[in-house]
Amino acid sequence: MHNFRELKVWKMGIEISKSVFILTRTFPAEEKYSLISQLVRCAISIPSNIAEGCGRKSAKELSQFLNISLGSAFELETQLIISCEFKYIEQTKFERILSQVHEIQKMIIGFQKSLNT
């Protein structure tokens, strides 16, 4: 249906995933199997579900995968807030990645709206 590699929203998802990997390198080791794992999994889920949806046959199916991707973006936002509350992320880095997350949320919603027209 769509070539996901050409989509700006997918590319931004990849950038967010890379940012999360870099951010979590400084987290305490005891968070490896809890918060770090959760952050990485939901960050990766954003572009992965966009890509999977693009491989489906209908706009309705794509929209369902975009919903999953959007849910992962909101989950990521929550986990970043928790990480910041525990002082695992510096405020400037938190604000930078949170801005990216808000942008991709808007992009996913916009993409969904374009499918419905």
N, C-alpha and C positions, 0 to 999 in steps of 0.2 A: 504494500500500500504506500508507505513512505520510506524513503531512504533515511533511516534514523541518524546516520553519520553526518548528514547535511543539516540537521535541525539544530538551531541555536539553543533550544531548551535542553537537548541531549548533551551538547557540548558544555553547557553550564553545569549540568549534573556531573559530568566528568571532572570539571574544575573543583566543584564542591567536594567530591570524593577525595581528590588529591589533597585539598586543604585539610580535610578531616584527618587523613592519614598523617599529615605533617603535625597538626595540632596535638594529636593523641600521643605522639612520641615523647612528649614532656610530662605526661600523666604519671602518677605513681604506679609502680609495678603491680600493686595489689588490685588495681582497676583493670588489669589486662583481660580478665574473663568476665567482667561485668560491664562497666560503663564504656570502656574502650570498644569492646566487642559490639555493644549495642549501637554506638555511634557509627562505627565502620559499616556494620550491616545495613543500617537504614540509609546511610549516605550512598552506598553502592546500589541500594534498591531503587533509588530515584532514576538514574539513567538506565538501569537494567530493565525496569518496567516500561519505560518509554520505548526502548528498543524492542522488547517483546511485543508490545502493543502494535508497533509499526509492522510487525511481521504477520499480523492477523488480517483476516479477509474483509472485515467491515469496520466502518467508522464507530459503530456501537461497541465492538470489541476493543478497539483502540481506546475509546473513551473509558472503558472499564479499567484498563491498565493505567491510564492517566490518573484515574481516581486512586489507585493503589500508590502510584508515584507521589501524588499530592499528599496522601496520608503519611507516607514515609518522610516527606519534607516537613510536615508538622511534627512528626515524632522526633526528627532530628532537631528541630527548633527547641523542643522541650528538653531534650538531652543536653543541648548546648547551654541552656539556661541553668540546668542542674550543675553542669560542669563549672560554669562561671560562679555559681553560688558557693561551690566548694573551693573556689580560687584555683582551679586547675587550668583556667584560661585567663590570660591577661585581658583587661577590659577592652583595649584597642583591638586586639585580635578577635575577641568575642563580637564586637560591633561590626567588624569587617565581614566575618563569615555570616553573621546574622543578616546583614544586608544582602548577601548573596542568596541566602535561603529565602528571604522575603521576595527577592526578585524572581527566583525560580518558581515560587508558589504562584506569583502573578502570571508568569509565562505559561505554566501548566493550565491554569484556569482559562487564559486567553486561547490556548491551543484547543481546549475542550469546546469553548464557545465557537471557534471557527469550524469545528466539525459539525456542529448543530445547525449551521446556516446553509 
